[in-house]
Amino acid sequence: MSTSSGATAIIMHNSDNLSTPVGRLRCFLRERGLSQAEFSRATGLDPSNVSRILSGRMPLGNAAAARIAETFGLNRTWLLSGEGPVRAVAEPQGAPVYDIDITAGPVGLTRDFTSEHIVGHLALPDISPDCPVVRVSGNSMTPTINNGALLSIRPVTATGPIFWGQIYVVVLDDYRMVKYVRRHPDPAMVILHSANHDYEDMEIRRSDIRALFLVEAVINYERRC
């Protein structure tokens, strides 16, 4: 039986004992209208073992519980202990999207990548699920990066090698920005270049960079309604 929210409801019958794994399994089979033979075929469990489990002559082990949970989308913890939801909760897929504007807010960034700031997940080809996705505001990088775009970023060592000509999130003492990082004639300096020609290049000392994040992907999108 399913509720309107998609959660499974278990109806208690007089013969049920939901305090035991076998009782919960019997109740589930009754609600699904499955015979022992149908259950055995669906799970691939030996029919004789299924009979022993349901009769209480054999305990429901971890391996059998895992097979049952995988087949029917049940929560294995609920099946074995009665704790938690009946249905397994699917793990979110894709890269975490954080409610963070990369060019606004406190200068520190890495400490903001916590679960309470996650507003969704993005699953796209070539977007690493290990890299955070953040928003960017402003038009200094248009048309390459539009106002409100999402960026997939990867932290790199500020004192390590720089891939010249690539786009980085550059964190300084007072602010952070998204720019092309270009080579400067002086090895101690770098050039921060905007895609928008209305913005002039900036020259900063490399030692002033507090953190760097390589922009691995840009997702420009526009809400139409």
Secondary structure as the mmCIF struct_conf table of DSSP 4:
data_model
#
loop_
_struct_conf.conf_type_id
_struct_conf.id
_struct_conf.beg_label_comp_id
_struct_conf.beg_label_asym_id
_struct_conf.beg_label_seq_id
_struct_conf.end_label_comp_id
_struct_conf.end_label_asym_id
_struct_conf.end_label_seq_id
STRN STRN1 SER A 2 SER A 2
TURN_TY1_P TURN_TY1_P1 SER A 4 SER A 5
BEND BEND1 GLY A 6 GLY A 6
HELX_LH_PP_P HELX_LH_PP_P1 ALA A 7 ALA A 7
STRN STRN2 THR A 8 THR A 8
HELX_LH_PP_P HELX_LH_PP_P2 ALA A 9 ALA A 9
TURN_TY1_P TURN_TY1_P2 ASN A 14 SER A 15
TURN_TY1_P TURN_TY1_P3 LEU A 18 SER A 19
BEND BEND2 THR A 20 THR A 20
HELX_RH_AL_P HELX_RH_AL_P1 PRO A 21 ARG A 32
TURN_TY1_P TURN_TY1_P4 GLY A 33 GLY A 33
HELX_RH_AL_P HELX_RH_AL_P2 GLN A 36 THR A 43
TURN_TY1_P TURN_TY1_P5 GLY A 44 GLY A 44
HELX_RH_AL_P HELX_RH_AL_P3 PRO A 47 SER A 55
TURN_TY1_P TURN_TY1_P6 GLY A 56 GLY A 56
BEND BEND3 ARG A 57 MET A 58
HELX_RH_AL_P HELX_RH_AL_P4 ASN A 62 PHE A 72
TURN_TY1_P TURN_TY1_P7 GLY A 73 GLY A 73
STRN STRN3 LEU A 74 LEU A 74
HELX_RH_AL_P HELX_RH_AL_P5 ARG A 76 SER A 81
BEND BEND4 GLY A 82 GLY A 82
BEND BEND5 GLY A 84 GLY A 84
BEND BEND6 VAL A 86 VAL A 86
STRN STRN4 ARG A 87 ARG A 87
HELX_LH_PP_P HELX_LH_PP_P3 ALA A 88 PRO A 92
BEND BEND7 GLY A 94 GLY A 94
STRN STRN5 ALA A 95 ASP A 101
TURN_TY1_P TURN_TY1_P8 ILE A 102 THR A 103
BEND BEND8 ALA A 104 GLY A 105
BEND BEND9 VAL A 107 VAL A 107
HELX_RH_3T_P HELX_RH_3T_P1 THR A 110 ASP A 112
BEND BEND10 THR A 114 THR A 114
HELX_RH_3T_P HELX_RH_3T_P2 SER A 115 HIS A 117
STRN STRN6 ILE A 118 LEU A 122
TURN_TY1_P TURN_TY1_P9 PRO A 125 ASP A 126
TURN_TY1_P TURN_TY1_P10 PRO A 129 ASP A 130
BEND BEND11 CYS A 131 CYS A 131
STRN STRN7 VAL A 133 ARG A 135
BEND BEND12 GLY A 138 ASN A 139
TURN_TY1_P TURN_TY1_P11 SER A 140 THR A 144
BEND BEND13 ILE A 145 ILE A 145
TURN_TY1_P TURN_TY1_P12 ASN A 147 GLY A 148
STRN STRN8 LEU A 150 VAL A 156
TURN_TY1_P TURN_TY1_P13 ALA A 158 THR A 159
BEND BEND14 GLY A 160 GLY A 160
TURN_TY1_P TURN_TY1_P14 TRP A 164 GLY A 165
STRN STRN9 ILE A 167 VAL A 171
BEND BEND15 ASP A 173 ASP A 174
STRN STRN10 ARG A 176 ARG A 183
BEND BEND16 PRO A 185 ASP A 186
TURN_TY1_P TURN_TY1_P15 PRO A 187 ALA A 188
STRN STRN11 MET A 189 HIS A 193
BEND BEND17 ALA A 195 ASN A 196
TURN_TY1_P TURN_TY1_P16 HIS A 197 ASP A 198
BEND BEND18 TYR A 199 TYR A 199
STRN STRN12 MET A 202 ARG A 205
HELX_RH_3T_P HELX_RH_3T_P3 ARG A 206 ASP A 208
STRN STRN13 ALA A 211 ILE A 219
#
